[in-house]
Amino acid sequence: MAINIENKEDKGFALGKENLKLLSIGFLIIVVGFLLMIGGNSKDPFFFNKEIFNFQRITLAPLVVLFGFVFEIYAIMKKPTEKK
């Protein structure tokens, strides 16, 4: 049983350069979202700091992270442009 290697075409990597750039942008968006969640702690363990419940940490940061993940899906699904 011989394997025919001659008819095998090298298609290359599934994602193009543009897709990889979009993936890295999406990753940076996710990192920015997680950085927006940082903070709001208290130096005194007996004091409750209400800053952890501000708009930035409760609403904005999760939306930025969610947008980053949706952007990642778009970056993967986008068809690479073909060179003519």
C-alpha positions as CSV (number, residue, x, y, z in Angstrom):
1,M,0.0,0.0,0.0
2,A,1.8,3.1,-1.3
3,I,1.0,6.7,-0.3
4,N,0.8,9.1,-3.2
5,I,2.7,12.2,-2.0
6,E,3.0,13.9,-5.4
7,N,-0.7,15.1,-5.5
8,K,-0.5,16.7,-2.1
9,E,-0.8,20.5,-2.2
10,D,0.8,22.7,0.3
11,K,-2.0,25.1,1.4
12,G,0.1,26.8,4.1
13,F,-1.2,28.2,7.3
14,A,-5.0,28.6,7.6
15,L,-4.9,32.2,8.8
16,G,-3.3,35.0,6.8
17,K,-1.2,37.9,8.1
18,E,-4.3,40.1,8.3
19,N,-6.0,37.5,10.5
20,L,-3.0,37.3,12.8
21,K,-2.9,41.1,13.1
22,L,-6.6,41.1,14.0
23,L,-6.1,38.3,16.5
24,S,-3.4,40.3,18.3
25,I,-5.6,43.4,18.3
26,G,-8.4,41.4,19.9
27,F,-6.0,40.0,22.5
28,L,-4.9,43.6,23.4
29,I,-8.6,44.6,23.7
30,I,-9.2,41.7,26.2
31,V,-6.1,42.7,28.2
32,V,-7.3,46.3,28.4
33,G,-10.7,45.0,29.6
34,F,-9.0,43.0,32.4
35,L,-6.8,46.0,33.3
36,L,-9.9,48.1,33.7
37,M,-11.1,45.6,36.3
38,I,-8.1,46.2,38.5
39,G,-8.3,48.2,41.7
40,G,-10.8,49.2,44.3
41,N,-9.2,47.3,47.1
42,S,-8.8,48.6,50.7
43,K,-5.6,48.8,52.7
44,D,-7.5,48.2,55.9
45,P,-9.2,44.7,55.9
46,F,-11.9,46.1,58.3
47,F,-12.9,48.9,55.9
48,F,-15.2,48.2,52.9
49,N,-14.3,50.3,49.9
50,K,-17.3,50.9,47.6
51,E,-15.0,51.8,44.7
52,I,-15.2,48.2,43.6
53,F,-18.8,48.8,42.5
54,N,-18.1,51.7,40.1
55,F,-19.2,51.9,36.5
56,Q,-15.7,51.1,35.2
57,R,-15.4,47.7,37.0
58,I,-19.0,46.6,36.9
59,T,-20.1,47.6,33.4
60,L,-17.4,49.0,31.2
61,A,-14.6,46.4,31.7
62,P,-16.9,43.3,31.1
63,L,-18.3,44.9,28.0
64,V,-14.7,45.6,26.7
65,V,-13.7,42.0,27.4
66,L,-16.8,40.7,25.7
67,F,-16.2,42.9,22.7
68,G,-12.6,41.5,22.6
69,F,-13.8,38.0,22.5
70,V,-16.4,38.8,19.7
71,F,-13.6,40.5,17.8
72,E,-11.4,37.4,18.2
73,I,-14.2,35.3,16.6
74,Y,-14.4,37.8,13.8
75,A,-10.6,37.7,13.3
76,I,-10.7,33.9,13.1
77,M,-13.7,33.7,10.8
78,K,-12.6,36.4,8.4
79,K,-11.6,34.9,5.0
80,P,-8.0,35.8,4.2
81,T,-7.6,38.0,1.1
82,E,-6.0,36.2,-1.8
83,K,-3.1,37.6,-3.7
84,K,-3.5,37.7,-7.4
